[in-house]
Amino acid sequence: MKTVSTEGYQTGRINDARAFFASCRALIDSQLDRLIPQEPEEPIRVHSAIRWSLFAGGKRFRPALLLATGQTFGAGADLLLRTACALEMIHTYSLIHDDLPSMDNDDLRRGRPTCHVKFDEATAILAGDALQTLAFQTIAEDENLSAHLRVQMIAEIARSAGTPEGMVAGQALDLDAESRAVTKAELERIHHYKTGALVRAAARCGAILAGANESELAAVTEYATNLGLLFQITDDLLDVTATAEDLGKTPGKDARSLKATYPALYGIEATHAHLEAVHRAACSALKSIERPTELLRSIADFIRERQT
Amino acid sequence: MKTVSTEGYQTGRINDARAFFASCRALIDSQLDRLIPQEPEEPIRVHSAIRWSLFAGGKRFRPALLLATGQTFGAGADLLLRTACALEMIHTYSLIHDDLPSMDNDDLRRGRPTCHVKFDEATAILAGDALQTLAFQTIAEDENLSAHLRVQMIAEIARSAGTPEGMVAGQALDLDAESRAVTKAELERIHHYKTGALVRAAARCGAILAGANESELAAVTEYATNLGLLFQITDDLLDVTATAEDLGKTPGKDARSLKATYPALYGIEATHAHLEAVHRAACSALKSIERPTELLRSIADFIRERQT
């Protein structure tokens, strides 16, 4: 089994989200590098495409949230790391497929050509497909976890990634909404699945791996539901207010393509007020947890204030 | 948990492949129907697309092979059925994605419009993605299996579906070969992964679920490797010799698009000789198994003689 040293992982002593994300990132990137076939290995083009999209400077938000939640409930990185990487693989596969011409048709992501632009559409489809497969394989082969925990992780992530209550369902609802006006309830529903489901899975997987009890898991789920919403609202706001250089993608694209966004439905001012309410709800959910939740609270602050 | 009655499953007494396939089919279709979200459930379009492709009159070859191998080593259908359905979901997701314009660009499959023609490209991509997720979820949630067996099944199927040694790797090698001449060794390699890997997984999963020992598993793997090749060779031959009505797709398409095929490389006559050699190898592999292998042998005969 491929393993990675977690010696440099000092996040146990970090309660500040920015420092925590920085600390996690090298660890996650290093483990991902070990899990993905090297480029000289055939089929070279697909492996290059996977690496192009997976190592594109992503924030590693989902795996870091899994590590943060796991740490909050007392689990070490060795128990959490491969599931965290699997989540990032699922997230990256979804970005590759969402960017395709027949989906969101994006040429640029994180300041670089998207996968199908850099390579070609067929390769991008296969790279996404292979990444999804590898995510589940990574958990199934994780010898640090009992078979029971592996099965729980796979079921949790599959439910959050698929349909009818996961990420693919959200993307389908979002595509369906492009050609017509959506209500606020529909917008919440789209995000609850499209971004929310995987963020919830990240927090829940960390808590389950660390042995959190039912009421703790419920609180974590509530926290993560609001965190996912917070992430989406700041995403929508950044699309309106940020420059292309900040974003690494074309700003204002969502508004132009009539995509359902918070500013489009609520206006900028009311969106900011909504952002604050959702942030309060996230922090409030943490109160019932009798553990040191400073890091999780700091992550909510960090998301609220993010500029990229 | 959704279950299905296996009362009508009388395959334990069937040693003829044609009758066995017929007997399995209703069982598999009925279980698949229970595992896939119903069409009225949102997102409706994706669920309709999944059902369009999954219930398109497929032969259910892979799940039936899993059931046949499991039965050979003494397992009942209740132990095998969900993993069998998961394999069919993986196979169907691959058909949906392979048919896309940027891949093989097929408009017709089994006499009906392909998924992206009937619906649209975005829906077809999402339907394939969701089916892959559901395959792994189906096994992870299979309460008839121990956690240990579920993990084994997921790892086995993931390795056979992904890269560098699975179906996606085979499809990538195949696409790469389209624009140039390939050697016989390359052709075998493409098929070893593209169709072979999932056929091997079907037979191996059945044997593992039934508790076959290491040497039995090795023999089953050898049998299935040749069976997969047999399937591919007859596929290539049918593309040359059959009519559109027989195939439900445009014949001769592979030859026209310069796809690597056995008749193109070997000529028709030598391909038939190769077919016989591979059939003999499949049957020979069964000899070391001290179980009633008549059904597995009949399946090899059935594939050799198939006309669709």
Interface residues (C-beta under 8 A of the other chain):
Chain A: P37 E41 E42 P43 R45 V46 H47 Y93 S94 H97 L100 S102 M103 D120 E121 A122 T123 I125 L126 G128 D129 A130 Q132 T133 L134 F136 Q137 A140 E141 S146 A147 H148 R150 V151 I154 A155 A158 R159 A161 G162 T163 P164 G166 V168 A169 Q171 A172 L173 L175 D176
Chain B: P37 E41 E42 P43 R45 V46 H47 Y93 S94 H97 L100 S102 M103 D120 E121 A122 T123 I125 L126 G128 D129 A130 Q132 T133 L134 F136 Q137 A140 E141 S146 A147 H148 R150 V151 I154 A155 A158 R159 A161 G162 T163 P164 G166 V168 A169 Q171 A172 L173 L175 D176
